[in-house]
Amino acid sequence: MTDIPPIFEETMRVPSYFVDEDARMTVSSLFGLLTEISNLHASCLNVGWHQLRERGYFWVITRMRMEIRRLPEWTEIVTLRTWVRESQAATSPRDYELLDTDGNTLVAASSVWAILDIATGRPQRMSVFDADFPMQKRCATEHSPQKISAINTQETNPTPLWVQASDIDMNRHVNNAHYIQWAFDSVDRDFRMTHRITNVTVNFMSQAKLGDSYTIRSEADSDNTFRTAIVSANEPKEFCRLQTEWQTI
């Protein structure tokens, strides 16, 4: 473990399949990038996806907050950093920074992870896994990812949508980045063209699977702050909640 850097980083050029019609990285692609570097670092610490799978466990992310100064553009070279902060009994906080070539922070993010037993779905004590993790005390974000309050309004889209095969990840659940994409797809295009996203908080609450149906609900807390819930269309269960903050362009 002594050879593992306490802050793990990767440099990349933003590919075309990460960007939207404005040639800027989408929030769902950003989230996918953050989770990917999490696994790369965890693998170096001997607790990556394959290593945990062999022991009968898997990682789940429960919360994330992304504070966005600027989303990088297509072909832009960026450096992504991640580190682990001191774990709680059954959760492991992990932070991130996305930097441009001048060292400016484009995105700061903070997340909370847990390790579950594949057979029982029960969380495991982190002390069993991370005794030798190189811990950092610094938190990347100004605010930690908090619990998002429930939404009481009816569905934004009352017609049920169905989980497709392309939504499923290696754990045979909906890829977490897809929930974020579904939520952003529900935002009015005119609003998106006149506003930029500044903060995103996500709570993952349960796991949707192939064949599940869902609807999307949204509620405005102010002109530029919204809560969105992705809920099961057939049972009283929520898959995901998001809170988004926007700034007028």
N, C-alpha and C positions, 0 to 999 in steps of 0.2 A: 504493500500500500504506500510505502514511502516515496515511490517513483510517480505516483499519480498526482498531477497538479491539483491544488485546491480549487482553482478556477479553470474549468475546461472550456476550450474555445475552438471554433471552426470558422474559416473564412470561405465565402462563396460569392458567386455572381448570381443575381436574381434572375431565374429563368422565366421564359414567356408564359409557362403554364402556372405561374404563381401570381399573375397580375390580372387586373380587370380592364375594362374598356378605357380607363384613363392611364393605363400602363403602370399602375401602382399595385404593390402587393396587397392581396385581399387579406382580411382579418382571419379568415379560415385557413389560408395558406400560412400566415404567420403563426397561428396556433399549431398547425401541423409541424412547422419547423421547430417550434419550441419543444414539442413532445418528442421529436426525433432526436434532438441533441440531448434530451434527458436520458434516452435509452443508450446513446453512445457513451455518455459519461457513466451511467450505471453499469454498463458492460465492463468498463475499465475497473470499476469497483467490485466486479464479480457478482453483481445483482441485476444484470440486464435481463431482457425478455427471455432469451433462451436459457440462461442460467437459473432463473427463478422457475421457469417451466419444468425443468428437470427435477426440481424439488417440490413441485406440486403447488406453486404459487404464481400470482401475477400482480403487476402494478395496476392501480387505478388512480386517476386524478379526480379529486373531489371538488376543488375550487381553483380558479385562476383569476387574477386581475392583471390587465394589460393597460399601461399608461402610455399613450401614443403621442409622441411629438410630431413625427412624420413617418408615413409609410414609404419604404424605399421603392425606387422605380426599376423598371425592367433594365437589365444588364448592369445595374449598380452593384459595386462590390461592397459587401457588408461582412462584419465579424460578429458572430453570436457567441456570447459567454454565458456559462451557467455554473452555479455552485449550490451546495447543500448547506442549509442552516440547521441548527440544533433541533433534533427530532423531539416530538412529544411521544406519549406512550404508544399511540397507534398511528401516528401520521408523521410525514417527513416533508418539511417545507423546502422548496427549491426555488431559486431566483434566477433571473435572466436579464441580460442587456444586449440590445442590438445596436451596433455602432457603425458609423460611416467611416470612410478612409481617413478623415481628419480626427477621428476619435470622439465625435459628437454622439451622444446617446439619442437614437431614434425612437427606441421602444424600451421601456423598463417593465418587467413583469414579475409577479410573485405567485407561486402555486402551492397547493397542498396535495400530497400523494399518500396513498395507503397501499399496503400489500395484503391481498386477500388469498385465502385458501381456495383452490380451484374446486375441490369437492364440496366444501361447506359454504363457501362465500363469506366466511368470517374473517375479519381483520386480524392481522398478526402483530405482535409487539415488535416495534422497530428495533429495540435493543438486540434482538436476535440477529439482525442483518447488518446493522450499521455501526458496530462497535469501533471499526477502524476508519470510518468515513472522515475525510478531511473537511471539517466543519468550518463555516464562515459565520461571523456575527452580523455582517452588513446586510441590510434589506434593500433590494433594488428600488422598491416602490415607496411612494409617500404614504400610501394606505395599503393595508393587508386585504386580501380577498375576504369579504364579509358575506354572511348569509343574506340572500335577497328575499324580501318579503313576498308573500303570495299575491297572485293576481286574481281579482274578483270579477273582471269583465268577461264577457262571452268571447268566443273564438273570433279572431280576425278573419280567418278563413274557415267557414263552417263545414266545407267539404273535406272529408277525411282524406289524408294522403297516406301512401303506403311505403313502408321501408322496402327498398330495392336491393338486389344482390350487390350492386356497386357501392352500397352504403356500409357493407359489413367489413370489419377488420379481422385481424388474425385471432382475436379472442372470440370471434363469432358473435359480436355485438356491433351496433352502429358505431362507426368511427366517430370519436368525439368532435373532430373538426367539422363533420357533416351537420351536427346540430347547429353549430355556429353559422354555417353556410345557409341552412334552412331559415334561421332567424333573420339573417341579413337579406335574403331573397324576399322576405315578406315586407321589407321597408320600401315605402313609396319611392319610385325612381326620382321624381322631381325633388323630393327631400334630400336624397343622397347626392344629387347634383349640386345642391346649394349648401350642403353642410359637410363637414369632415368629422370623422370619428376621433375622439380624444381619449376615452376611457371605456373599457369593456370589463365587466365582471361576470364570471360564469360559475354557476353551481350545477354540478352533475349529481342527479338524485337517484336515477335508476337506469337500467340498461335496456334499450330497445333492441329487438331481434328481427330477423328476416320474417316478413309476413305481418308484423305489427302495423297498426294504423295509428295516425297521430293528427292532431290539429294544433294550430298556433294561435296563442292569445297575446295581446299586447295592451299595455296601459301606460299613459303618459303621466309622469310625475311633474313635468314642467314642459315648456316649449321644446327643450333640447335634451331631456332626460326621459328614458323609457325603460319599462320592464317588459320582458317577453318570456312566455312560458311555452314549452313544447310538451304537450300532454297526450296521454293515450286517448284514442277516440272510443275505446270500448270499456275501459275500466277507470276508476278514480286513482290514477297514477300519473305523476309527472316524471318526465325524463330529464328535463333540463330547464333552468331559469337563467336569463341573462339580464343585466342592467347595462344600458349603453348611454354614454354622454357624448353630445355632438356640439360642434361650434359652427356658427354661421360663417360661410366663406365670404 
